[in-house]
Amino acid sequence: MRYQFQSNQGQFSWRPRYFTDAIKVLIGLNLLLFIFKSISRGEINLVEIFGLSPETIWPLVWQPFTYMFIHGDFWHVAINMLVLFLFGSELETIWGRQGFIKYYIITGVGSGLIWILFQSFSSSSAYLIGASGAVYGILTAYGLMFPNRIVYIYFLFPVKVKWFVIILGAVAFFSSLGSHSNISHLTHLSGMIIGFTYLRFNRQWKKVVFSMRKQILESKIKREENLQKKNRKLQEDVNQILDRINQVGYDGLSDSEKSRLYAASRDISREKKKD
């Protein structure tokens, strides 16, 4: 599919004017490894080393991470990197470099682990390579954040991003049920599900954390207000007794007034030491 992008009036315009930091690193690393893989064909098999397979994941424990950076042919890496740039640049601008990389790795590694779980029950051996799981996670995030953006499929058919992502998810789902092609639709679907779950859970978790912090802050403010109220009351009591001393002298105070003066002065002194 070929894509063009256009924003509805009143929305932020889509303008990937430059490569953001994480996008630059990811695309550069993918292209570098693809070039190295093409040059070293027949001598070093990067697929067996860095690709993901249940037969070699131990002791090659780095495979769930490195498989995302190995691609089969030019169009495989080109399409993945193009979609990553087109949809990922704006997400990184909003989330920041660390937030974007975290999401990319979670969806990529997570979809790879789901694939290897299902592949473990298969009698045929296979290697999983490519960034498609993470890229489909990026597409899902873009659809959630900008659901009403317009995508022109084949430069002809305008579709809102939310429907575009749903269509991709449906294709991945039905294709994963019985497809025997070299395309891992299960990885695509897993990337979308993990991305959706992460974004929803992360949002709910932030609400929980915000609520907890709000309650703690309100409790602290309430304690401070009660303490200030208590100190004002003590100060007023002391002032009244001091006025009484001006009238009748200290010896003219009752035992109760002397005790109150002593207790109030002691409490005020303690609070000042704490400050």
Residue frames as qw, qx, qy, qz and C-alpha x, y, z in Angstrom:
[[0.000, 0.887, 0.461, 0.000, 0.00, 0.00, 0.00],
 [0.367, 0.281, -0.040, 0.886, 1.07, 3.57, -0.63],
 [0.263, -0.733, -0.550, 0.303, 0.06, 6.27, 1.81],
 [0.160, 0.461, 0.006, 0.873, -0.48, 9.98, 1.76],
 [0.313, -0.481, -0.658, 0.488, -1.52, 11.93, 4.83],
 [0.053, -0.487, -0.188, -0.851, -3.76, 14.87, 5.44],
 [0.091, -0.239, -0.703, 0.664, -5.21, 16.40, 8.60],
 [0.045, -0.754, -0.630, -0.183, -8.77, 17.52, 9.09],
 [0.041, 0.663, -0.041, 0.747, -9.32, 21.20, 9.68],
 [0.560, -0.697, 0.107, -0.435, -8.79, 22.13, 13.28],
 [0.938, -0.297, 0.061, 0.167, -6.30, 19.33, 13.94],
 [0.344, -0.706, 0.465, 0.410, -2.54, 19.46, 14.08],
 [0.695, 0.625, -0.269, -0.230, -1.05, 19.17, 10.62],
 [0.923, -0.169, 0.278, 0.206, 1.10, 16.16, 9.85],
 [0.423, 0.859, -0.279, 0.069, 4.57, 17.29, 8.82],
 [0.886, -0.318, 0.133, 0.311, 7.49, 14.90, 9.28],
 [0.290, 0.937, -0.195, 0.001, 10.04, 17.61, 8.45],
 [0.181, 0.669, -0.696, 0.185, 13.01, 15.85, 9.96],
 [0.747, -0.073, -0.656, 0.085, 14.19, 12.64, 11.52],
 [0.551, -0.748, 0.171, -0.328, 13.71, 12.63, 15.26],
 [0.131, -0.661, 0.729, -0.122, 16.50, 11.18, 17.41],
 [0.640, -0.105, 0.742, -0.171, 15.13, 7.66, 18.04],
 [0.785, 0.557, 0.203, -0.179, 13.81, 7.32, 14.47],
 [0.336, 0.812, -0.474, -0.054, 17.25, 8.26, 13.17],
 [0.265, -0.487, 0.823, -0.122, 18.98, 5.61, 15.28],
 [0.728, 0.132, 0.630, -0.237, 16.43, 2.86, 14.54],
 [0.732, 0.664, 0.046, -0.149, 16.39, 3.42, 10.79],
 [0.209, 0.788, -0.579, -0.005, 20.17, 3.78, 10.64],
 [0.425, -0.362, 0.817, -0.144, 20.72, 0.55, 12.59],
 [0.785, 0.313, 0.494, -0.204, 18.22, -1.40, 10.46],
 [0.625, 0.762, -0.135, -0.097, 19.74, -0.17, 7.19],
 [0.014, -0.729, 0.683, -0.036, 23.29, -0.78, 8.41],
 [0.561, -0.176, 0.799, -0.130, 22.54, -4.38, 9.36],
 [0.782, 0.509, 0.308, -0.186, 20.68, -4.94, 6.09],
 [0.437, 0.810, -0.385, -0.067, 23.68, -3.71, 4.10],
 [0.207, -0.555, 0.799, -0.101, 26.03, -5.85, 6.18],
 [0.729, 0.097, 0.643, -0.213, 23.72, -8.86, 5.71],
 [0.730, 0.662, 0.056, -0.158, 23.69, -8.31, 1.93],
 [0.250, 0.791, -0.559, 0.005, 27.47, -7.94, 1.73],
 [0.219, -0.442, 0.849, -0.188, 28.25, -10.94, 3.95],
 [0.881, 0.126, 0.072, -0.451, 25.77, -13.34, 2.35],
 [0.895, 0.281, -0.344, 0.037, 27.15, -16.86, 2.36],
 [0.446, 0.378, -0.591, 0.555, 29.85, -16.11, 4.93],
 [0.022, 0.030, 0.667, -0.744, 27.99, -14.89, 8.02],
 [0.270, -0.482, -0.740, -0.383, 24.34, -15.90, 8.49],
 [0.085, -0.196, 0.348, -0.913, 22.89, -13.02, 10.48],
 [0.678, -0.269, -0.288, -0.620, 19.42, -14.57, 10.43],
 [0.805, -0.178, -0.556, 0.102, 20.62, -17.59, 12.41],
 [0.424, 0.038, -0.478, 0.768, 22.55, -15.38, 14.83],
 [0.085, 0.042, 0.265, -0.960, 20.12, -12.50, 15.36],
 [0.531, -0.203, -0.477, -0.670, 16.82, -13.90, 14.06],
 [0.518, -0.260, 0.545, -0.606, 14.31, -15.38, 16.52],
 [0.691, 0.073, -0.662, -0.282, 13.80, -19.14, 16.69],
 [0.786, -0.500, 0.157, -0.328, 12.64, -21.46, 19.50],
 [0.968, 0.069, -0.120, 0.209, 15.44, -23.85, 18.54],
 [0.626, 0.300, -0.208, 0.689, 18.26, -21.34, 19.02],
 [0.251, -0.849, -0.041, -0.463, 16.91, -18.85, 21.55],
 [0.641, -0.680, 0.356, -0.015, 19.02, -20.68, 24.06],
 [0.496, -0.504, -0.272, 0.653, 21.88, -19.92, 24.35],
 [0.228, 0.273, 0.258, 0.898, 21.34, -16.97, 21.91],
 [0.127, -0.621, -0.668, 0.390, 19.22, -15.09, 24.47],
 [0.030, -0.415, 0.045, 0.908, 19.54, -11.76, 22.64],
 [0.110, 0.223, 0.787, 0.564, 17.32, -12.94, 19.77],
 [0.004, 0.739, 0.668, -0.093, 13.97, -11.54, 21.11],
 [0.084, -0.828, -0.041, 0.553, 15.55, -8.10, 20.83],
 [0.195, -0.455, 0.552, 0.671, 17.85, -8.39, 17.81],
 [0.393, 0.348, 0.807, 0.270, 15.36, -10.05, 15.45],
 [0.203, 0.861, 0.369, -0.284, 13.68, -6.65, 14.99],
 [0.018, -0.823, 0.310, 0.477, 16.75, -5.29, 13.23],
 [0.271, -0.196, 0.836, 0.434, 17.20, -8.05, 10.63],
 [0.630, 0.486, 0.150, -0.586, 15.18, -8.01, 7.40],
 [0.802, 0.170, 0.557, 0.132, 14.80, -10.36, 4.48],
 [0.533, 0.394, 0.412, 0.625, 14.98, -8.21, 1.35],
 [0.179, 0.118, 0.029, 0.976, 15.05, -4.56, 0.30],
 [0.361, -0.465, -0.374, -0.717, 11.28, -4.06, 0.26],
 [0.650, -0.487, -0.567, 0.139, 10.93, -5.69, 3.65],
 [0.467, -0.347, -0.272, 0.767, 13.24, -3.18, 5.32],
 [0.081, 0.183, 0.232, 0.952, 12.19, -0.26, 3.10],
 [0.406, -0.551, -0.503, -0.528, 8.46, -0.51, 3.85],
 [0.626, -0.546, -0.481, 0.280, 8.99, -1.06, 7.58],
 [0.427, -0.243, -0.125, 0.862, 11.34, 1.92, 7.86],
 [0.044, -0.327, -0.346, -0.878, 9.10, 4.14, 5.73],
 [0.508, -0.623, -0.509, -0.310, 6.06, 3.41, 7.91],
 [0.621, -0.444, -0.370, 0.529, 8.19, 3.85, 11.04],
 [0.278, -0.022, 0.035, 0.960, 9.28, 7.29, 9.83],
 [0.194, -0.415, -0.436, -0.775, 5.86, 8.43, 8.62],
 [0.605, -0.610, -0.418, -0.296, 3.94, 7.40, 11.73],
 [0.742, -0.370, -0.365, 0.423, 6.67, 7.36, 14.37],
 [0.361, 0.308, -0.099, 0.874, 8.16, 10.83, 13.98],
 [0.327, -0.576, -0.087, -0.744, 5.17, 12.63, 15.45],
 [0.819, -0.479, -0.308, -0.067, 4.79, 10.07, 18.24],
 [0.709, -0.082, -0.273, 0.646, 8.40, 10.58, 19.31],
 [0.090, 0.449, -0.021, 0.889, 7.90, 14.34, 19.22],
 [0.578, -0.575, -0.150, -0.559, 4.99, 13.93, 21.65],
 [0.902, -0.388, -0.189, 0.028, 6.36, 11.14, 23.89],
 [0.226, -0.835, 0.500, 0.032, 10.03, 12.05, 23.83],
 [0.455, 0.500, -0.730, -0.098, 12.93, 9.82, 22.83],
 [0.087, -0.214, 0.912, -0.338, 12.90, 7.56, 25.88],
 [0.605, 0.213, 0.497, -0.584, 9.14, 7.08, 25.87],
 [0.712, 0.498, -0.250, -0.426, 9.13, 6.24, 22.17],
 [0.353, 0.435, -0.828, 0.021, 12.02, 3.75, 22.39],
 [0.311, -0.098, 0.818, -0.474, 10.41, 2.10, 25.42],
 [0.720, 0.335, 0.282, -0.538, 7.14, 1.61, 23.53],
 [0.611, 0.556, -0.487, -0.285, 8.95, 0.38, 20.40],
 [0.155, 0.362, -0.904, 0.167, 10.93, -2.23, 22.33],
 [0.468, 0.029, 0.701, -0.537, 7.92, -3.41, 24.37],
 [0.768, 0.416, 0.113, -0.474, 5.79, -4.00, 21.27],
 [0.546, 0.572, -0.592, -0.156, 8.66, -5.50, 19.28],
 [0.050, 0.310, -0.911, 0.269, 9.99, -7.86, 21.95],
 [0.538, 0.078, 0.599, -0.588, 6.49, -8.70, 23.17],
 [0.787, 0.418, -0.068, -0.449, 5.19, -9.68, 19.74],
 [0.447, 0.497, -0.743, -0.024, 8.32, -11.78, 19.18],
 [0.174, -0.201, 0.870, -0.415, 7.80, -13.67, 22.43],
 [0.705, 0.236, 0.371, -0.556, 4.17, -14.38, 21.53],
 [0.700, 0.507, -0.400, -0.303, 5.28, -15.69, 18.13],
 [0.262, 0.420, -0.857, 0.146, 7.90, -17.95, 19.69],
 [0.468, -0.065, 0.701, -0.533, 5.32, -19.29, 22.13],
 [0.807, 0.369, 0.163, -0.432, 3.05, -20.40, 19.28],
 [0.570, 0.601, -0.545, -0.131, 5.98, -21.52, 17.14],
 [0.200, -0.422, 0.845, -0.260, 7.12, -23.85, 19.93],
 [0.686, 0.141, 0.620, -0.355, 4.07, -26.03, 19.20],
 [0.693, 0.616, -0.174, -0.332, 4.84, -26.20, 15.49],
 [0.917, -0.081, 0.328, 0.214, 6.67, -29.15, 13.97],
 [0.648, 0.603, 0.087, 0.457, 8.38, -26.99, 11.34],
 [0.525, -0.431, -0.087, 0.729, 11.41, -24.84, 12.10],
 [0.269, 0.822, 0.289, 0.411, 11.34, -21.14, 11.28],
 [0.413, -0.176, -0.202, 0.870, 13.09, -17.85, 11.99],
 [0.036, 0.905, 0.424, -0.016, 11.30, -14.59, 12.71],
 [0.443, -0.114, 0.071, 0.886, 12.93, -11.41, 11.44],
 [0.061, 0.538, 0.399, 0.740, 11.82, -7.83, 10.89],
 [0.031, -0.039, -0.420, 0.906, 10.45, -4.84, 12.77],
 [0.311, -0.362, -0.588, -0.653, 6.83, -5.45, 11.75],
 [0.463, -0.538, -0.680, 0.185, 5.60, -6.22, 15.28],
 [0.292, -0.441, -0.243, 0.813, 6.93, -2.90, 16.59],
 [0.023, -0.030, -0.383, -0.923, 5.78, -1.05, 13.46],
 [0.359, -0.484, -0.689, -0.403, 2.22, -2.35, 13.87],
 [0.417, -0.565, -0.524, 0.482, 2.41, -1.22, 17.48],
 [0.161, -0.237, 0.060, 0.956, 3.35, 2.26, 16.21],
 [0.195, -0.270, -0.598, -0.729, 0.39, 2.20, 13.80],
 [0.415, -0.578, -0.702, 0.010, -1.94, 1.29, 16.68],
 [0.340, -0.494, -0.314, 0.736, -0.63, 4.13, 18.84],
 [0.033, -0.056, 0.292, 0.954, -1.04, 6.58, 15.97],
 [0.293, -0.411, -0.699, -0.506, -4.60, 5.41, 15.40],
 [0.423, -0.609, -0.611, 0.277, -5.45, 5.90, 19.07],
 [0.297, -0.467, -0.140, 0.821, -3.89, 9.35, 19.26],
 [0.178, 0.355, -0.265, -0.879, -5.05, 10.70, 15.89],
 [0.460, 0.274, 0.842, -0.073, -8.16, 8.66, 15.04],
 [0.451, 0.771, 0.378, -0.243, -9.63, 11.21, 12.62],
 [0.082, -0.599, 0.527, 0.597, -6.55, 11.84, 10.53],
 [0.811, 0.491, 0.080, -0.309, -7.08, 10.91, 6.87],
 [0.440, -0.354, 0.734, 0.379, -5.01, 8.26, 5.09],
 [0.656, 0.542, -0.181, -0.494, -5.21, 8.01, 1.30],
 [0.720, -0.135, 0.669, 0.124, -4.76, 4.36, 0.33],
 [0.584, 0.277, 0.570, 0.508, -3.17, 4.06, -3.12],
 [0.116, -0.145, 0.108, 0.977, -3.50, 7.86, -3.28],
 [0.259, -0.275, -0.607, -0.700, -7.22, 7.40, -4.08],
 [0.557, -0.527, -0.603, -0.218, -9.30, 6.16, -1.17],
 [0.081, -0.539, 0.401, -0.736, -9.57, 8.42, 1.89],
 [0.728, -0.381, -0.570, -0.004, -9.87, 6.50, 5.16],
 [0.384, -0.821, 0.237, -0.350, -9.71, 7.75, 8.74],
 [0.211, 0.516, -0.794, 0.242, -6.69, 6.41, 10.59],
 [0.528, -0.195, 0.663, -0.493, -8.85, 4.62, 13.17],
 [0.886, 0.293, 0.161, -0.322, -10.60, 2.61, 10.43],
 [0.565, 0.637, -0.524, 0.011, -7.31, 2.04, 8.65],
 [0.078, -0.453, 0.818, -0.346, -5.78, 0.54, 11.82],
 [0.717, 0.015, 0.522, -0.462, -8.90, -1.59, 12.45],
 [0.834, 0.477, -0.148, -0.236, -8.72, -2.93, 8.89],
 [0.361, 0.589, -0.705, 0.163, -5.04, -3.80, 9.35],
 [0.362, -0.299, 0.758, -0.453, -5.88, -5.55, 12.62],
 [0.835, 0.200, 0.294, -0.420, -8.69, -7.54, 11.01],
 [0.720, 0.562, -0.396, -0.093, -6.45, -8.58, 8.12],
 [0.120, 0.524, -0.788, 0.299, -3.73, -9.66, 10.55],
 [0.583, -0.153, 0.623, -0.498, -6.23, -11.58, 12.67],
 [0.884, 0.302, 0.168, -0.314, -7.87, -13.56, 9.89],
 [0.602, 0.626, -0.496, 0.013, -4.55, -14.12, 8.13],
 [0.094, -0.515, 0.783, -0.337, -3.02, -15.51, 11.31],
 [0.800, -0.081, 0.383, -0.454, -5.72, -18.19, 11.58],
 [0.901, 0.135, 0.410, 0.043, -4.54, -20.32, 8.70],
 [0.441, 0.853, -0.261, -0.100, -1.88, -18.56, 6.69],
 [0.899, -0.171, 0.231, 0.330, 1.15, -20.53, 5.56],
 [0.486, 0.813, -0.060, 0.315, 2.92, -17.62, 3.89],
 [0.644, 0.108, -0.330, 0.682, 6.30, -16.23, 4.88],
 [0.113, -0.534, 0.099, -0.832, 4.59, -13.22, 6.50],
 [0.287, -0.227, -0.817, 0.445, 4.02, -13.55, 10.23],
 [0.291, -0.579, -0.318, -0.692, 0.53, -12.07, 10.62],
 [0.681, -0.556, -0.453, 0.145, 0.53, -13.31, 14.21],
 [0.513, -0.173, -0.171, 0.823, 3.42, -10.94, 14.94],
 [0.023, -0.360, -0.245, -0.900, 1.52, -8.05, 13.37],
 [0.546, -0.599, -0.437, -0.389, -1.58, -8.79, 15.43],
 [0.703, -0.424, -0.391, 0.416, 0.47, -9.28, 18.60],
 [0.356, 0.064, -0.065, 0.930, 2.20, -5.93, 18.12],
 [0.254, -0.471, -0.285, -0.795, -1.17, -4.20, 17.84],
 [0.684, -0.561, -0.448, -0.131, -2.66, -5.96, 20.88],
 [0.655, -0.280, -0.310, 0.630, 0.41, -5.30, 23.02],
 [0.189, 0.217, 0.047, 0.957, 0.50, -1.65, 21.93],
 [0.417, -0.548, -0.354, -0.632, -3.19, -1.15, 22.66],
 [0.740, -0.509, -0.427, 0.104, -2.94, -2.89, 26.05],
 [0.570, -0.107, -0.231, 0.781, 0.17, -0.97, 27.04],
 [0.020, 0.328, 0.100, 0.939, -1.31, 2.42, 26.16],
 [0.559, -0.562, -0.363, -0.489, -4.61, 1.71, 27.91],
 [0.772, -0.422, -0.385, 0.278, -2.97, 0.19, 31.00],
 [0.477, 0.050, -0.162, 0.862, -0.38, 2.96, 31.16],
 [0.173, -0.477, -0.162, -0.846, -3.13, 5.57, 31.04],
 [0.702, -0.569, -0.343, -0.257, -5.11, 3.85, 33.80],
 [0.751, -0.233, -0.331, 0.521, -1.95, 3.40, 35.86],
 [0.249, 0.259, -0.077, 0.930, -1.16, 7.09, 35.55],
 [0.441, -0.570, -0.236, -0.652, -4.67, 7.87, 36.79],
 [0.807, -0.458, -0.362, 0.086, -4.15, 5.58, 39.80],
 [0.614, -0.046, -0.227, 0.755, -0.77, 7.14, 40.58],
 [0.000, -0.426, -0.072, -0.902, -2.23, 10.64, 40.17],
 [0.611, -0.590, -0.317, -0.421, -5.11, 9.78, 42.50],
 [0.797, -0.353, -0.336, 0.357, -2.74, 8.39, 45.13],
 [0.436, 0.106, -0.123, 0.885, -0.48, 11.41, 44.95],
 [0.226, -0.537, -0.210, -0.785, -3.51, 13.70, 45.12],
 [0.722, -0.580, -0.346, -0.152, -4.77, 11.96, 48.28],
 [0.724, -0.213, -0.261, 0.602, -1.32, 12.11, 49.91],
 [0.232, 0.280, 0.010, 0.931, -0.98, 15.79, 49.05],
 [0.421, -0.597, -0.274, -0.626, -4.47, 16.59, 50.31],
 [0.784, -0.491, -0.357, 0.129, -3.76, 14.70, 53.55],
 [0.589, -0.050, -0.181, 0.786, -0.50, 16.59, 54.02],
 [0.014, -0.430, -0.119, -0.895, -2.17, 19.93, 53.38],
 [0.604, -0.607, -0.353, -0.376, -4.96, 19.05, 55.83],
 [0.763, -0.366, -0.331, 0.418, -2.42, 18.12, 58.52],
 [0.390, 0.119, -0.070, 0.910, -0.57, 21.39, 57.98],
 [0.256, -0.538, -0.240, -0.767, -3.82, 23.35, 58.15],
 [0.724, -0.575, -0.371, -0.087, -4.81, 21.60, 61.40],
 [0.689, -0.196, -0.248, 0.652, -1.36, 22.26, 62.84],
 [0.169, 0.300, 0.046, 0.938, -1.52, 25.93, 61.87],
 [0.475, -0.602, -0.332, -0.549, -5.00, 26.15, 63.37],
 [0.774, -0.470, -0.359, 0.224, -3.73, 24.57, 66.60],
 [0.537, -0.018, -0.146, 0.830, -0.76, 26.97, 66.73],
 [0.081, -0.481, -0.169, -0.856, -3.02, 29.97, 66.20],
 [0.645, -0.616, -0.351, -0.284, -5.25, 28.80, 69.03],
 [0.751, -0.322, -0.287, 0.500, -2.24, 28.33, 71.33],
 [0.342, 0.198, -0.016, 0.919, -0.92, 31.76, 70.39],
 [0.319, -0.593, -0.260, -0.692, -4.28, 33.34, 71.11],
 [0.752, -0.555, -0.355, 0.030, -4.39, 31.59, 74.49],
 [0.645, -0.133, -0.186, 0.729, -0.88, 32.83, 75.30],
 [0.106, 0.401, 0.113, 0.903, -1.80, 36.37, 74.27],
 [0.518, -0.659, -0.329, -0.435, -4.83, 36.31, 76.52],
 [0.776, -0.478, -0.274, 0.307, -2.75, 35.16, 79.49],
 [0.502, 0.084, -0.055, 0.859, -0.07, 37.77, 78.74],
 [0.163, -0.577, -0.204, -0.774, -2.77, 40.44, 78.73],
 [0.708, -0.613, -0.328, -0.122, -3.90, 39.03, 82.06],
 [0.720, -0.204, -0.216, 0.627, -0.32, 39.34, 83.40],
 [0.214, 0.363, 0.049, 0.905, -0.24, 43.01, 82.35],
 [0.434, -0.630, -0.251, -0.593, -3.37, 43.55, 84.39],
 [0.764, -0.611, 0.006, -0.207, -2.71, 41.58, 87.61],
 [0.090, -0.699, 0.706, -0.075, 0.92, 40.46, 87.31],
 [0.529, 0.196, -0.819, -0.108, 2.24, 36.90, 87.11],
 [0.037, 0.009, -0.851, 0.524, 1.50, 36.22, 90.77],
 [0.490, 0.174, 0.278, -0.808, -2.10, 37.21, 90.15],
 [0.575, 0.171, -0.639, -0.482, -2.62, 34.32, 87.71],
 [0.865, -0.234, 0.247, -0.368, -4.52, 31.28, 88.81],
 [0.518, -0.345, 0.766, 0.158, -2.79, 27.88, 88.86],
 [0.693, 0.463, 0.551, 0.035, -4.86, 26.90, 85.80],
 [0.382, 0.921, -0.042, -0.064, -3.71, 29.96, 83.86],
 [0.222, -0.743, 0.615, 0.145, -0.06, 29.33, 84.83],
 [0.647, -0.041, 0.752, 0.121, -0.34, 25.71, 83.63],
 [0.623, 0.691, 0.367, 0.007, -1.93, 26.78, 80.36],
 [0.156, 0.941, -0.276, -0.120, 0.79, 29.38, 79.80],
 [0.406, -0.537, 0.724, 0.151, 3.53, 26.83, 80.46],
 [0.678, 0.207, 0.699, 0.088, 1.97, 24.19, 78.22],
 [0.520, 0.826, 0.212, -0.043, 1.29, 26.61, 75.37],
 [0.005, 0.889, -0.432, -0.154, 4.80, 28.10, 75.52],
 [0.532, -0.325, 0.767, 0.150, 6.33, 24.60, 75.50],
 [0.681, 0.436, 0.585, 0.065, 4.27, 23.51, 72.45],
 [0.376, 0.924, -0.003, -0.076, 5.05, 26.68, 70.51],
 [0.217, -0.764, 0.584, 0.168, 8.75, 26.29, 71.31],
 [0.650, -0.056, 0.744, 0.145, 8.73, 22.70, 70.02],
 [0.623, 0.675, 0.395, 0.033, 7.10, 23.71, 66.73],
 [0.163, 0.949, -0.242, -0.118, 9.68, 26.45, 66.20],
 [0.421, -0.533, 0.710, 0.186, 12.51, 23.96, 66.74],
 [0.699, 0.284, 0.648, 0.105, 10.97, 21.64, 64.10],
 [0.461, 0.878, 0.123, -0.033, 10.87, 24.50, 61.60]]
